[in-house]
Amino acid sequence: MTPEQQLKSTVSQHTGTKPTDIRLRGAELYFLPVQTRVPLKFGTETLTSVTCARVRVIVEDRRGRLASGWGETPLSVQWVWPSDVGYAYRHNALKDFCEQLTAAWASFNVSGHPLEIGYDFQQGVLPALLGGFNRDCQPRERMPTLAALVCCSPFDLALHDAFGNAHGLPVYDTYTEAYMNRDLGYYLEPAEDVSFDFQGKYPSDFLTLARKNKMPVWHMVGGLDPLDSSQLNGQNVDDGEPLLLSDWIERDGISCFKVKLRGNDAEWDYNRILQVSAIAKEKGDFSLSVDFNCTVTDVNYVNNVLDRLRDNNLSVFDSIMYVEQPFPYDLESHKIDVHSVAARKPLLMDESAHNWEYVRLGRSLGWDGVALKTCKTQTGALLMLCWAKAHGMHLMVQDLTNPMLAQIPHVLLASHAATMKGVESNAMQFYPLASASEAEVHPGLYQRRDGQLDLSSIRGPGFGYRIDEIDRTLDEPVVRCGIINL
């Protein structure tokens, strides 16, 4: 059976039967360029600009009524595709792949709940599309799966938003048996050492449906961020925003800090943690996470840094809530036993967690938590959340420096996930002006005050964007496919 025949067979088997089902009818893609006010270091690379992919989809319900939905994701090249290949090549490849995805999504003729449609697309279309794209790119470097997921995510997010809009409901009210044709047993299998049955379970069984409107927010201390005036090195950004860590703490009331480390210089990493802690403790109690950004290949590197903190700076060691993704993100090629790290601190997968099956593999190697991201699709994040919670794993929701619309599904996921502590949100550190239009409607989402974000402005159907109230003028879409006008 050819891939096309296999997909056709899958579609015919999986088309939904609920009266609430929707079907895709059209899609359009926009690119929104954003410049950073200060550089952001990702592993061995530095980000100074990003292109956000914004998507609008049109769906049709069983009565023939049309509705639209929006999704957005920053195409953070350095994070999704670390490589020695030039930035321009990778950046253009991501944009080209988004354009191909627009046509593929608009013509994806499956009806159902957005989680069902999104899952079928990721299983039946995305791998083949990526494979074809990579064959055409030879002899240049192949685009990794993580990059393909990030390109796919604004379409998936827009689909979930459209479903809520079609039915006049917040999207998190639709992750129940009343709206879904398939239970979680269709998608998920428990680990062999766990007795758990996903049959008859739905995402709502694992979500906190009563949303909290105030959440603790994590500040990212980038590898290039000056901590005090001695580290400015002539850097001066006169835009009225803080620059030094103490100024961020003073203005935003931050007490949770994600510390970006090098992963190849243990002395620098150790001292960086101490330096951040010394500044943070001046304002009272604080929490840390440490992020090695996939640069470590030996567990002893992480263990030695943690043990040195435990032995010499116990209060700092105690303040570390979790360790994030020290090891290479290609988990199948780097099956490192990490039980010894997780025995010291919760160890959360991030880049490695492409889907729930990778989370299952990670758990078998000793990872005991997952950092969820909406940039890997809302569908994938929900399935990973459910699998991880069923297996007692730790959960956080991490940022991809999400501006504009991308911020809203991001914080909503955290509010419904019951994370270890709040949500990471750092777009206001690196490009605060990018979200000025959205901040007029949702001020508490794009500024951090008293160490928290305020979600109370999110209301209405879908993701609660209140898109009609946001005064943002878009250029013409770069691609438009299928029905667009309602």
Secondary structure, DSSP 4 states (H G I P E B T S, - for coil): --HHHHHHHHHHHH----TT-EEEEEEEEEEEEEEEEEEEEETTEEEEEEEEEEEEEEEEETTS-EEEEEEEEEE-HHHHS--SS-HHHHHHHHHHHHHHHHHHHHT---EE-HHHHHHHHHHHTHHHHHHHHHHHHTTSPPPPHHHHHHHHHHHHHHHHHHHHHHHTSBGGGGSSTTT-SS-GGGT----TT-----TT--GGGTS--S--SEEEEEEEE-TT--SSGGG-TT----SSS--SHHHHHHHH---EEEEE--SS-HHHHHHHHHHHHHHHGGGS--EEEEE-TT----HHHHHHHHHHHHHH-HHHHHHEEEEE--S-S-TTT-----HHHHTTS-EEESTT-SSHHHHHHHHHHT--EEEE-GGG-HHHHHHHHHHHHHTT-EEEE--S---GGGHHHHHHHHHHHT-SSSEE--HHHH-GGGGHHHHHH-GGGSS-BTTEEE-TT--SSBT---GGG---PPPPPSEEEE----
